[in-house]
Amino acid sequence: MAASATINQPQFTSRANGVRYSLYLADCLEWMDSRSANSIHAIVTDPPYGLKEYTHVEKEKLRKGRGGVWRIPPSFDGCTRSPLPRFTVLSEEERADLRRFFSEFARRALRVLAPGGHLFIATNPLLSHLVYLPLLERGFEKRGEIIRLVQTLRGGDRPKNAHEEFPDVTVMPRSAWEPWGLFRKPCEGRVQDNLRKWKTGGLRRVSGDAPFSDVVASSPTRPEERAISPHPSLKPQSFMRQIVRAALPLGTGIVLDPFMGGGSTIAAAVSVGYESIGLEHDRTFFQMAVAGIPKLANLNGNGRGSADRGTSRHDTRQQKLVLPDES
């Protein structure tokens, strides 16, 4: 049976922390075409924002550990860093493809989101305009940008093969932040009316005294989490839980991650008690997420095991994993 024939049938479902999550091995554009309009309350996702880095050819090079768009950064303080995609190598044609892809994504995302539903979408300072512009052109409202403050090893290098000649020159600034675009499907009438009808339109406050902020301090993803789900773009639970929680203003609804990867968004949704749906078209990453989500959700906020989140709370009632044939 082909994958397209089972697009409406999740390959994995489970209940954890009292909520359901469903995972689909599917192309996100095809899946959203098959989904009812206005049936998703928030989208939180870390897409392939360079697009090229997750093509079949580049993933094979990544898994072999050499060549292609992926760069293996040097070790630092005894830690081996995860691979990083080099977006400066993208051609003008590849950048045009990227913009076209996100235009098609935006059209479908706007249809499946309920009025007032928010889209949190990770990107990169070099490419954010190619991700954001198609969303605006399709009708999304830009509501700001979440700044994830995180120190990485990206940037800060001297000119390649000319380090000694130009010792005081940095080709690019050392990256210390990651942008997450914040967009909203237009509300029906006033925000208060939209909240009453659709339970969307705003963001959930941190507390009665503190609103959700657009600057979130974040460490890199911890080794404990990467050991559970070794996806190259895995985001830390300490960060993901904050933005996923904010995505549903009344704490109810369905969170969708159309580019599930290693499952960090879905694990965060499980942790904060939200129903969620994850989509992933790569079979290896899909299986990684299936195995990793309950373990990631069972970590405390700093990425380590927590005794107060015992197995009794997070035991899962799982359906058998059924993957469609590759024919």
C-alpha positions as YAML, in Angstrom:
chain: A
units: angstrom
residues:
- id: 1
  name: MET
  ca: [0.00, 0.00, 0.00]
- id: 2
  name: ALA
  ca: [1.43, 3.40, -0.91]
- id: 3
  name: ALA
  ca: [1.96, 6.08, 1.72]
- id: 4
  name: SER
  ca: [-0.56, 8.39, 0.03]
- id: 5
  name: ALA
  ca: [-3.32, 5.82, 0.45]
- id: 6
  name: THR
  ca: [-3.04, 5.98, 4.24]
- id: 7
  name: ILE
  ca: [-2.56, 9.72, 4.63]
- id: 8
  name: ASN
  ca: [-5.57, 10.06, 6.94]
- id: 9
  name: GLN
  ca: [-4.53, 7.12, 9.10]
- id: 10
  name: PRO
  ca: [-1.91, 7.83, 11.78]
- id: 11
  name: GLN
  ca: [0.90, 5.29, 11.87]
- id: 12
  name: PHE
  ca: [1.25, 5.80, 15.61]
- id: 13
  name: THR
  ca: [-1.08, 7.05, 18.33]
- id: 14
  name: SER
  ca: [-0.57, 7.26, 22.04]
- id: 15
  name: ARG
  ca: [-1.86, 8.85, 25.22]
- id: 16
  name: ALA
  ca: [0.60, 10.32, 27.69]
- id: 17
  name: ASN
  ca: [0.17, 12.83, 30.51]
- id: 18
  name: GLY
  ca: [-3.57, 12.49, 29.92]
- id: 19
  name: VAL
  ca: [-3.46, 13.72, 26.30]
- id: 20
  name: ARG
  ca: [-3.40, 12.10, 22.89]
- id: 21
  name: TYR
  ca: [-0.73, 12.53, 20.25]
- id: 22
  name: SER
  ca: [-0.83, 11.15, 16.72]
- id: 23
  name: LEU
  ca: [2.11, 10.72, 14.35]
- id: 24
  name: TYR
  ca: [1.88, 10.43, 10.57]
- id: 25
  name: LEU
  ca: [4.54, 9.26, 8.14]
- id: 26
  name: ALA
  ca: [3.39, 11.64, 5.42]
- id: 27
  name: ASP
  ca: [4.23, 14.59, 3.24]
- id: 28
  name: CYS
  ca: [2.99, 17.62, 5.17]
- id: 29
  name: LEU
  ca: [1.54, 19.39, 2.12]
- id: 30
  name: GLU
  ca: [-0.50, 16.35, 1.11]
- id: 31
  name: TRP
  ca: [-1.63, 15.77, 4.70]
- id: 32
  name: MET
  ca: [-2.79, 19.36, 5.16]
- id: 33
  name: ASP
  ca: [-4.70, 19.12, 1.88]
- id: 34
  name: SER
  ca: [-6.62, 16.18, 3.37]
- id: 35
  name: ARG
  ca: [-7.30, 17.88, 6.72]
- id: 36
  name: SER
  ca: [-10.54, 19.69, 7.49]
- id: 37
  name: ALA
  ca: [-10.36, 23.48, 7.45]
- id: 38
  name: ASN
  ca: [-10.10, 25.33, 10.78]
- id: 39
  name: SER
  ca: [-9.30, 22.11, 12.65]
- id: 40
  name: ILE
  ca: [-5.84, 22.97, 14.04]
- id: 41
  name: HIS
  ca: [-5.41, 25.54, 16.81]
- id: 42
  name: ALA
  ca: [-1.67, 26.23, 16.58]
- id: 43
  name: ILE
  ca: [1.34, 25.23, 14.49]
- id: 44
  name: VAL
  ca: [4.77, 25.06, 16.13]
- id: 45
  name: THR
  ca: [7.51, 23.86, 13.84]
- id: 46
  name: ASP
  ca: [11.19, 23.89, 12.96]
- id: 47
  name: PRO
  ca: [11.09, 23.38, 9.19]
- id: 48
  name: PRO
  ca: [13.91, 22.66, 6.74]
- id: 49
  name: TYR
  ca: [14.29, 26.40, 6.28]
- id: 50
  name: GLY
  ca: [17.09, 25.99, 3.76]
- id: 51
  name: LEU
  ca: [15.10, 23.17, 2.11]
- id: 52
  name: LYS
  ca: [18.22, 21.69, 0.47]
- id: 53
  name: GLU
  ca: [19.66, 20.32, 3.71]
- id: 54
  name: TYR
  ca: [16.95, 17.68, 4.02]
- id: 55
  name: THR
  ca: [16.87, 16.45, 0.45]
- id: 56
  name: HIS
  ca: [17.60, 12.73, 0.05]
- id: 57
  name: VAL
  ca: [21.07, 13.39, -1.35]
- id: 58
  name: GLU
  ca: [22.09, 15.71, 1.48]
- id: 59
  name: LYS
  ca: [20.65, 13.45, 4.20]
- id: 60
  name: GLU
  ca: [22.68, 10.54, 2.87]
- id: 61
  name: LYS
  ca: [25.83, 12.65, 3.05]
- id: 62
  name: LEU
  ca: [24.90, 13.72, 6.58]
- id: 63
  name: ARG
  ca: [24.40, 10.12, 7.70]
- id: 64
  name: LYS
  ca: [27.76, 9.15, 6.22]
- id: 65
  name: GLY
  ca: [29.37, 12.08, 8.01]
- id: 66
  name: ARG
  ca: [30.96, 13.78, 5.06]
- id: 67
  name: GLY
  ca: [30.36, 16.19, 2.20]
- id: 68
  name: GLY
  ca: [27.41, 18.22, 1.09]
- id: 69
  name: VAL
  ca: [25.69, 21.18, 2.71]
- id: 70
  name: TRP
  ca: [26.25, 19.84, 6.24]
- id: 71
  name: ARG
  ca: [29.37, 20.98, 8.09]
- id: 72
  name: ILE
  ca: [30.78, 19.13, 11.09]
- id: 73
  name: PRO
  ca: [31.93, 21.86, 13.49]
- id: 74
  name: PRO
  ca: [35.03, 21.39, 15.66]
- id: 75
  name: SER
  ca: [34.86, 20.03, 19.17]
- id: 76
  name: PHE
  ca: [34.66, 22.64, 21.91]
- id: 77
  name: ASP
  ca: [35.46, 22.18, 25.61]
- id: 78
  name: GLY
  ca: [35.63, 18.44, 25.05]
- id: 79
  name: CYS
  ca: [32.15, 18.30, 23.48]
- id: 80
  name: THR
  ca: [31.51, 17.17, 19.93]
- id: 81
  name: ARG
  ca: [29.15, 19.59, 18.23]
- id: 82
  name: SER
  ca: [26.28, 18.55, 16.02]
- id: 83
  name: PRO
  ca: [26.39, 19.11, 12.24]
- id: 84
  name: LEU
  ca: [25.34, 22.51, 10.94]
- id: 85
  name: PRO
  ca: [23.94, 23.29, 7.48]
- id: 86
  name: ARG
  ca: [25.85, 25.90, 5.49]
- id: 87
  name: PHE
  ca: [23.12, 28.14, 4.08]
- id: 88
  name: THR
  ca: [25.62, 30.44, 2.39]
- id: 89
  name: VAL
  ca: [26.09, 27.75, -0.30]
- id: 90
  name: LEU
  ca: [22.50, 28.02, -1.56]
- id: 91
  name: SER
  ca: [22.20, 29.18, -5.18]
- id: 92
  name: GLU
  ca: [19.69, 31.75, -6.41]
- id: 93
  name: GLU
  ca: [17.62, 28.94, -7.91]
- id: 94
  name: GLU
  ca: [17.60, 27.07, -4.59]
- id: 95
  name: ARG
  ca: [16.52, 30.23, -2.78]
- id: 96
  name: ALA
  ca: [13.68, 30.65, -5.27]
- id: 97
  name: ASP
  ca: [12.66, 27.03, -4.66]
- id: 98
  name: LEU
  ca: [12.67, 27.71, -0.93]
- id: 99
  name: ARG
  ca: [10.34, 30.68, -1.31]
- id: 100
  name: ARG
  ca: [7.97, 28.72, -3.56]
- id: 101
  name: PHE
  ca: [7.87, 25.86, -1.07]
- id: 102
  name: PHE
  ca: [6.95, 28.10, 1.85]
- id: 103
  name: SER
  ca: [4.29, 29.77, -0.27]
- id: 104
  name: GLU
  ca: [2.66, 26.36, -0.80]
- id: 105
  name: PHE
  ca: [3.10, 25.56, 2.87]
- id: 106
  name: ALA
  ca: [1.55, 28.87, 3.91]
- id: 107
  name: ARG
  ca: [-1.53, 28.35, 1.74]
- id: 108
  name: ARG
  ca: [-2.27, 25.02, 3.37]
- id: 109
  name: ALA
  ca: [-1.36, 26.13, 6.89]
- id: 110
  name: LEU
  ca: [-3.73, 29.09, 6.63]
- id: 111
  name: ARG
  ca: [-6.59, 26.77, 5.63]
- id: 112
  name: VAL
  ca: [-6.17, 24.20, 8.42]
- id: 113
  name: LEU
  ca: [-5.62, 26.74, 11.20]
- id: 114
  name: ALA
  ca: [-8.64, 28.00, 13.07]
- id: 115
  name: PRO
  ca: [-9.19, 31.77, 12.86]
- id: 116
  name: GLY
  ca: [-6.79, 33.42, 15.31]
- id: 117
  name: GLY
  ca: [-4.49, 30.38, 15.36]
- id: 118
  name: HIS
  ca: [-0.80, 31.13, 15.70]
- id: 119
  name: LEU
  ca: [2.14, 29.79, 13.73]
- id: 120
  name: PHE
  ca: [5.54, 29.64, 15.44]
- id: 121
  name: ILE
  ca: [8.18, 28.89, 12.80]
- id: 122
  name: ALA
  ca: [11.93, 28.58, 13.34]
- id: 123
  name: THR
  ca: [14.30, 30.01, 10.80]
- id: 124
  name: ASN
  ca: [17.78, 31.46, 10.38]
- id: 125
  name: PRO
  ca: [18.89, 35.13, 10.23]
- id: 126
  name: LEU
  ca: [20.24, 34.60, 6.69]
- id: 127
  name: LEU
  ca: [17.02, 33.09, 5.32]
- id: 128
  name: SER
  ca: [14.19, 34.40, 7.47]
- id: 129
  name: HIS
  ca: [12.95, 36.80, 4.77]
- id: 130
  name: LEU
  ca: [12.52, 33.88, 2.34]
- id: 131
  name: VAL
  ca: [10.35, 32.10, 4.93]
- id: 132
  name: TYR
  ca: [8.42, 35.11, 6.22]
- id: 133
  name: LEU
  ca: [7.47, 36.85, 2.97]
- id: 134
  name: PRO
  ca: [5.45, 33.93, 1.53]
- id: 135
  name: LEU
  ca: [3.51, 33.70, 4.80]
- id: 136
  name: LEU
  ca: [2.59, 37.38, 4.61]
- id: 137
  name: GLU
  ca: [1.71, 37.15, 0.92]
- id: 138
  name: ARG
  ca: [-0.67, 34.27, 1.63]
- id: 139
  name: GLY
  ca: [-2.55, 36.24, 4.29]
- id: 140
  name: PHE
  ca: [-0.88, 35.56, 7.64]
- id: 141
  name: GLU
  ca: [-0.44, 38.47, 10.05]
- id: 142
  name: LYS
  ca: [3.06, 38.90, 11.45]
- id: 143
  name: ARG
  ca: [2.72, 39.20, 15.21]
- id: 144
  name: GLY
  ca: [6.37, 39.51, 16.11]
- id: 145
  name: GLU
  ca: [9.44, 37.37, 16.40]
- id: 146
  name: ILE
  ca: [10.55, 35.11, 19.23]
- id: 147
  name: ILE
  ca: [14.24, 35.55, 19.91]
- id: 148
  name: ARG
  ca: [15.84, 32.37, 21.20]
- id: 149
  name: LEU
  ca: [19.05, 33.52, 22.85]
- id: 150
  name: VAL
  ca: [21.50, 30.68, 22.33]
- id: 151
  name: GLN
  ca: [25.26, 30.75, 21.84]
- id: 152
  name: THR
  ca: [26.44, 28.52, 19.00]
- id: 153
  name: LEU
  ca: [29.63, 27.99, 17.05]
- id: 154
  name: ARG
  ca: [28.10, 29.31, 13.81]
- id: 155
  name: GLY
  ca: [29.97, 32.34, 12.46]
- id: 156
  name: GLY
  ca: [32.82, 34.34, 13.90]
- id: 157
  name: ASP
  ca: [35.50, 32.79, 11.67]
- id: 158
  name: ARG
  ca: [38.30, 34.64, 9.95]
- id: 159
  name: PRO
  ca: [38.56, 34.54, 6.13]
- id: 160
  name: LYS
  ca: [39.03, 30.97, 4.94]
- id: 161
  name: ASN
  ca: [42.65, 30.17, 4.05]
- id: 162
  name: ALA
  ca: [43.67, 33.71, 5.05]
- id: 163
  name: HIS
  ca: [43.57, 33.57, 8.85]
- id: 164
  name: GLU
  ca: [47.07, 34.92, 9.32]
- id: 165
  name: GLU
  ca: [46.74, 37.64, 6.71]
- id: 166
  name: PHE
  ca: [43.52, 39.01, 8.24]
- id: 167
  name: PRO
  ca: [43.71, 38.13, 11.96]
- id: 168
  name: ASP
  ca: [41.35, 40.95, 13.02]
- id: 169
  name: VAL
  ca: [38.58, 40.17, 10.53]
- id: 170
  name: THR
  ca: [35.39, 38.16, 11.16]
- id: 171
  name: VAL
  ca: [33.52, 37.13, 8.01]
- id: 172
  name: MET
  ca: [30.18, 36.87, 9.86]
- id: 173
  name: PRO
  ca: [29.17, 37.66, 13.44]
- id: 174
  name: ARG
  ca: [29.13, 34.77, 15.87]
- id: 175
  name: SER
  ca: [25.52, 33.69, 16.15]
- id: 176
  name: ALA
  ca: [23.96, 34.28, 19.56]
- id: 177
  name: TRP
  ca: [20.27, 34.01, 18.67]
- id: 178
  name: GLU
  ca: [17.76, 32.06, 16.62]
- id: 179
  name: PRO
  ca: [14.65, 33.74, 15.19]
- id: 180
  name: TRP
  ca: [11.20, 32.14, 15.42]
- id: 181
  name: GLY
  ca: [8.66, 33.99, 13.32]
- id: 182
  name: LEU
  ca: [5.30, 34.50, 15.02]
- id: 183
  name: PHE
  ca: [2.30, 34.71, 12.68]
- id: 184
  name: ARG
  ca: [-1.46, 34.56, 13.14]
- id: 185
  name: LYS
  ca: [-4.38, 33.67, 10.93]
- id: 186
  name: PRO
  ca: [-6.72, 36.71, 11.03]
- id: 187
  name: CYS
  ca: [-9.36, 36.57, 13.76]
- id: 188
  name: GLU
  ca: [-13.09, 36.59, 13.19]
- id: 189
  name: GLY
  ca: [-14.01, 39.94, 14.68]
- id: 190
  name: ARG
  ca: [-12.51, 40.98, 18.03]
- id: 191
  name: VAL
  ca: [-9.94, 38.88, 19.85]
- id: 192
  name: GLN
  ca: [-12.40, 38.29, 22.69]
- id: 193
  name: ASP
  ca: [-15.03, 37.01, 20.25]
- id: 194
  name: ASN
  ca: [-12.49, 34.76, 18.58]
- id: 195
  name: LEU
  ca: [-11.38, 33.37, 21.94]
- id: 196
  name: ARG
  ca: [-14.96, 32.51, 22.84]
- id: 197
  name: LYS
  ca: [-15.71, 30.80, 19.52]
- id: 198
  name: TRP
  ca: [-12.39, 29.23, 18.47]
- id: 199
  name: LYS
  ca: [-10.30, 29.37, 21.70]
- id: 200
  name: THR
  ca: [-7.57, 31.11, 19.70]
- id: 201
  name: GLY
  ca: [-6.42, 34.64, 18.99]
- id: 202
  name: GLY
  ca: [-3.92, 35.30, 21.76]
- id: 203
  name: LEU
  ca: [-1.03, 33.70, 23.61]
- id: 204
  name: ARG
  ca: [-1.10, 31.99, 26.99]
- id: 205
  name: ARG
  ca: [0.47, 34.04, 29.75]
- id: 206
  name: VAL
  ca: [3.31, 32.67, 31.83]
- id: 207
  name: SER
  ca: [1.35, 33.63, 34.95]
- id: 208
  name: GLY
  ca: [-1.20, 36.15, 36.11]
- id: 209
  name: ASP
  ca: [1.59, 38.66, 36.57]
- id: 210
  name: ALA
  ca: [3.80, 37.81, 33.58]
- id: 211
  name: PRO
  ca: [2.88, 37.75, 29.88]
- id: 212
  name: PHE
  ca: [4.70, 35.54, 27.41]
- id: 213
  name: SER
  ca: [7.88, 37.33, 26.32]
- id: 214
  name: ASP
  ca: [9.46, 37.49, 22.87]
- id: 215
  name: VAL
  ca: [12.96, 36.86, 24.25]
- id: 216
  name: VAL
  ca: [13.67, 33.39, 25.63]
- id: 217
  name: ALA
  ca: [17.08, 32.48, 27.04]
- id: 218
  name: SER
  ca: [18.06, 28.99, 25.92]
- id: 219
  name: SER
  ca: [20.99, 26.63, 26.18]
- id: 220
  name: PRO
  ca: [21.94, 24.40, 23.24]
- id: 221
  name: THR
  ca: [20.21, 21.05, 23.21]
- id: 222
  name: ARG
  ca: [21.73, 18.91, 25.94]
- id: 223
  name: PRO
  ca: [23.59, 15.66, 25.26]
- id: 224
  name: GLU
  ca: [20.97, 13.77, 27.29]
- id: 225
  name: GLU
  ca: [18.28, 14.81, 24.84]
- id: 226
  name: ARG
  ca: [20.38, 14.16, 21.73]
- id: 227
  name: ALA
  ca: [21.11, 10.68, 23.05]
- id: 228
  name: ILE
  ca: [17.36, 10.04, 23.14]
- id: 229
  name: SER
  ca: [16.59, 11.56, 19.74]
- id: 230
  name: PRO
  ca: [19.73, 12.23, 17.66]
- id: 231
  name: HIS
  ca: [18.13, 14.45, 15.05]
- id: 232
  name: PRO
  ca: [20.55, 17.13, 13.77]
- id: 233
  name: SER
  ca: [18.07, 19.96, 14.42]
- id: 234
  name: LEU
  ca: [16.62, 18.79, 17.75]
- id: 235
  name: LYS
  ca: [15.53, 21.73, 19.90]
- id: 236
  name: PRO
  ca: [15.78, 21.59, 23.72]
- id: 237
  name: GLN
  ca: [12.73, 20.79, 25.79]
- id: 238
  name: SER
  ca: [13.44, 23.72, 28.12]
- id: 239
  name: PHE
  ca: [12.77, 26.07, 25.18]
- id: 240
  name: MET
  ca: [10.13, 24.11, 23.28]
- id: 241
  name: ARG
  ca: [7.85, 23.73, 26.29]
- id: 242
  name: GLN
  ca: [7.72, 27.49, 26.74]
- id: 243
  name: ILE
  ca: [6.65, 28.30, 23.19]
- id: 244
  name: VAL
  ca: [4.31, 25.31, 22.84]
- id: 245
  name: ARG
  ca: [2.57, 26.26, 26.08]
- id: 246
  name: ALA
  ca: [2.14, 29.84, 24.85]
- id: 247
  name: ALA
  ca: [0.60, 28.68, 21.56]
- id: 248
  name: LEU
  ca: [-2.82, 27.77, 23.02]
- id: 249
  name: PRO
  ca: [-4.15, 30.79, 24.95]
- id: 250
  name: LEU
  ca: [-6.80, 28.85, 26.88]
- id: 251
  name: GLY
  ca: [-4.74, 25.68, 27.20]
- id: 252
  name: THR
  ca: [-7.03, 23.66, 24.92]
- id: 253
  name: GLY
  ca: [-6.87, 22.67, 21.27]
- id: 254
  name: ILE
  ca: [-4.56, 20.78, 18.92]
- id: 255
  name: VAL
  ca: [-0.93, 21.68, 18.18]
- id: 256
  name: LEU
  ca: [0.45, 20.58, 14.80]
- id: 257
  name: ASP
  ca: [4.11, 20.12, 13.87]
- id: 258
  name: PRO
  ca: [4.26, 19.56, 10.09]
- id: 259
  name: PHE
  ca: [8.04, 18.95, 10.18]
- id: 260
  name: MET
  ca: [8.29, 16.72, 13.24]
- id: 261
  name: GLY
  ca: [11.91, 15.58, 12.89]
- id: 262
  name: GLY
  ca: [13.04, 14.06, 16.17]
- id: 263
  name: GLY
  ca: [9.78, 14.90, 17.97]
- id: 264
  name: SER
  ca: [10.75, 17.81, 20.22]
- id: 265
  name: THR
  ca: [7.54, 19.78, 19.59]
- id: 266
  name: ILE
  ca: [5.29, 16.79, 20.22]
- id: 267
  name: ALA
  ca: [7.22, 15.86, 23.37]
- id: 268
  name: ALA
  ca: [6.80, 19.43, 24.61]
- id: 269
  name: ALA
  ca: [3.07, 19.27, 23.92]
- id: 270
  name: VAL
  ca: [2.82, 16.03, 25.89]
- id: 271
  name: SER
  ca: [4.73, 17.61, 28.75]
- id: 272
  name: VAL
  ca: [2.44, 20.64, 29.01]
- id: 273
  name: GLY
  ca: [-0.71, 18.57, 28.48]
- id: 274
  name: TYR
  ca: [-1.77, 19.54, 24.93]
- id: 275
  name: GLU
  ca: [-3.14, 17.25, 22.24]
- id: 276
  name: SER
  ca: [-0.81, 17.23, 19.25]
- id: 277
  name: ILE
  ca: [-0.17, 15.87, 15.76]
- id: 278
  name: GLY
  ca: [3.26, 15.31, 14.24]
- id: 279
  name: LEU
  ca: [4.04, 14.83, 10.53]
- id: 280
  name: GLU
  ca: [7.32, 13.51, 9.15]
- id: 281
  name: HIS
  ca: [8.08, 12.18, 5.66]
- id: 282
  name: ASP
  ca: [11.50, 10.67, 6.44]
- id: 283
  name: ARG
  ca: [11.13, 7.11, 7.71]
- id: 284
  name: THR
  ca: [14.31, 7.17, 9.82]
- id: 285
  name: PHE
  ca: [13.36, 10.42, 11.56]
- id: 286
  name: PHE
  ca: [9.78, 9.20, 12.03]
- id: 287
  name: GLN
  ca: [10.92, 6.08, 13.85]
- id: 288
  name: MET
  ca: [13.33, 8.21, 15.87]
- id: 289
  name: ALA
  ca: [10.43, 10.40, 17.01]
- id: 290
  name: VAL
  ca: [8.21, 7.43, 17.87]
- id: 291
  name: ALA
  ca: [10.88, 6.06, 20.18]
- id: 292
  name: GLY
  ca: [12.03, 9.41, 21.54]
- id: 293
  name: ILE
  ca: [8.88, 11.40, 22.29]
- id: 294
  name: PRO
  ca: [7.82, 9.65, 25.52]
- id: 295
  name: LYS
  ca: [11.39, 9.79, 26.82]
- id: 296
  name: LEU
  ca: [11.84, 13.46, 25.96]
- id: 297
  name: ALA
  ca: [8.48, 14.26, 27.56]
- id: 298
  name: ASN
  ca: [9.58, 12.46, 30.72]
- id: 299
  name: LEU
  ca: [12.61, 14.73, 31.19]
- id: 300
  name: ASN
  ca: [12.40, 17.71, 33.46]
- id: 301
  name: GLY
  ca: [12.95, 21.20, 32.07]
- id: 302
  name: ASN
  ca: [16.75, 21.07, 32.03]
- id: 303
  name: GLY
  ca: [16.90, 17.91, 29.94]
- id: 304
  name: ARG
  ca: [17.57, 15.42, 32.73]
- id: 305
  name: GLY
  ca: [15.46, 12.62, 34.14]
- id: 306
  name: SER
  ca: [13.04, 13.68, 36.82]
- id: 307
  name: ALA
  ca: [11.86, 11.50, 39.65]
- id: 308
  name: ASP
  ca: [8.59, 13.41, 39.96]
- id: 309
  name: ARG
  ca: [7.65, 12.54, 36.38]
- id: 310
  name: GLY
  ca: [7.51, 8.83, 36.98]
- id: 311
  name: THR
  ca: [6.35, 6.09, 34.69]
- id: 312
  name: SER
  ca: [2.91, 5.96, 36.24]
- id: 313
  name: ARG
  ca: [2.16, 9.43, 34.88]
- id: 314
  name: HIS
  ca: [3.70, 8.91, 31.48]
- id: 315
  name: ASP
  ca: [2.88, 5.30, 30.75]
- id: 316
  name: THR
  ca: [1.53, 5.25, 27.21]
- id: 317
  name: ARG
  ca: [-1.29, 3.34, 25.63]
- id: 318
  name: GLN
  ca: [0.17, 2.80, 22.20]
- id: 319
  name: GLN
  ca: [-1.19, 1.45, 19.01]
- id: 320
  name: LYS
  ca: [1.08, -0.80, 16.99]
- id: 321
  name: LEU
  ca: [3.47, 1.12, 14.75]
- id: 322
  name: VAL
  ca: [2.31, 0.55, 11.18]
- id: 323
  name: LEU
  ca: [4.37, 2.07, 8.39]
- id: 324
  name: PRO
  ca: [3.05, 2.21, 4.84]
- id: 325
  name: ASP
  ca: [4.85, 0.18, 2.19]
- id: 326
  name: GLU
  ca: [7.47, 2.07, 0.23]
- id: 327
  name: SER
  ca: [5.98, 0.93, -3.08]
...
